Amino acid sequence: MKFLSVRDLRGKSAQVWKELPREKEMIVTSNGRPIAILSAVDESSLEESLAAWRRVRATQAVMSIQHESMRKGMDKILMEEIDAEIDRTRKERRAGAK
């Protein structure tokens, strides 16, 4: 996988666009840190590619939430406690809506 700086992307964009189909993916960096992924697509696979990226982002979000709950010890909560929290929150929302 090829890494390129923001400066290279700006200054050598024609070369980047030529290389991207062959490379498949390129990582864009700023100050040496990755900030974006360029991924080659074509018209026939655009929708599938977008759907796949969205699934990946959703999976990453769920994993992040799970890790945070484990860090806080919330992964040990009983179902009864979860149901009670949901009920309490719903009551608060109803009371605030009035």
C-alpha positions as CSV (number, residue, x, y, z in Angstrom):
1,M,0.0,0.0,0.0
2,K,1.4,3.4,-1.0
3,F,1.5,6.4,1.4
4,L,1.5,9.9,0.1
5,S,1.5,13.3,1.8
6,V,-1.2,15.9,1.4
7,R,1.5,18.0,-0.4
8,D,2.2,15.2,-2.9
9,L,-1.6,14.8,-3.5
10,R,-1.8,18.5,-4.3
11,G,1.4,18.7,-6.3
12,K,1.3,15.4,-8.1
13,S,-2.5,14.7,-8.4
14,A,-2.3,13.7,-12.1
15,Q,0.3,11.1,-11.2
16,V,-1.8,9.9,-8.2
17,W,-4.9,9.4,-10.3
18,K,-2.9,7.4,-12.8
19,E,-1.4,5.2,-10.1
20,L,-4.6,4.7,-8.1
21,P,-6.2,2.0,-10.2
22,R,-3.0,-0.1,-10.1
23,E,-2.4,0.5,-6.4
24,K,-6.1,0.0,-5.4
25,E,-5.7,2.0,-2.2
26,M,-3.4,4.8,-1.1
27,I,-3.1,6.3,2.4
28,V,-2.9,10.1,2.6
29,T,-0.8,11.5,5.4
30,S,-0.5,14.9,7.1
31,N,2.6,15.5,9.2
32,G,3.4,11.8,8.9
33,R,0.0,10.7,10.3
34,P,-2.7,8.9,8.2
35,I,-5.8,11.1,7.6
36,A,-7.5,9.5,4.6
37,I,-7.7,6.5,2.4
38,L,-8.0,6.9,-1.4
39,S,-9.7,3.8,-3.0
40,A,-10.0,3.0,-6.6
41,V,-13.6,2.4,-7.9
42,D,-15.3,2.2,-11.2
43,E,-18.9,3.0,-12.2
44,S,-20.0,-0.7,-12.0
45,S,-18.8,-1.1,-8.4
46,L,-19.4,2.4,-7.0
47,E,-22.6,1.5,-5.0
48,E,-21.1,-1.7,-3.7
49,S,-17.9,0.0,-2.7
50,L,-19.9,2.8,-0.8
51,A,-22.0,0.2,0.9
52,A,-18.9,-1.8,2.0
53,W,-17.3,1.4,3.4
54,R,-20.4,2.2,5.3
55,R,-20.6,-1.3,6.8
56,V,-17.0,-1.0,7.9
57,R,-17.6,2.4,9.5
58,A,-20.7,1.1,11.3
59,T,-18.8,-2.0,12.5
60,Q,-15.9,0.2,13.8
61,A,-18.4,2.4,15.6
62,V,-20.1,-0.6,17.3
63,M,-16.7,-2.0,18.3
64,S,-15.7,1.3,19.8
65,I,-18.9,1.5,21.8
66,Q,-18.3,-2.1,23.0
67,H,-14.7,-1.4,24.1
68,E,-15.8,1.7,25.9
69,S,-18.6,-0.2,27.8
70,M,-16.1,-2.9,28.7
71,R,-13.6,-0.3,29.9
72,K,-16.3,1.2,32.1
73,G,-17.5,-2.2,33.3
74,M,-20.9,-1.8,31.8
75,D,-20.6,-5.1,30.0
76,K,-21.5,-6.8,33.3
77,I,-24.9,-5.1,33.5
78,L,-27.9,-7.4,33.9
79,M,-30.8,-7.3,31.5
80,E,-33.1,-6.2,34.3
81,E,-30.8,-3.2,34.9
82,I,-30.9,-2.3,31.2
83,D,-34.7,-2.5,31.1
84,A,-34.9,-0.3,34.2
85,E,-32.6,2.3,32.6
86,I,-34.6,2.3,29.5
87,D,-37.9,2.8,31.5
88,R,-36.3,5.6,33.5
89,T,-35.1,7.4,30.4
90,R,-38.5,7.1,28.7
91,K,-40.2,8.5,31.7
92,E,-37.8,11.4,31.8
93,R,-38.4,12.1,28.1
94,R,-42.2,12.0,28.5
95,A,-42.0,14.3,31.5
96,G,-39.8,16.8,29.5
97,A,-42.1,16.7,26.5
98,K,-45.1,17.9,28.5
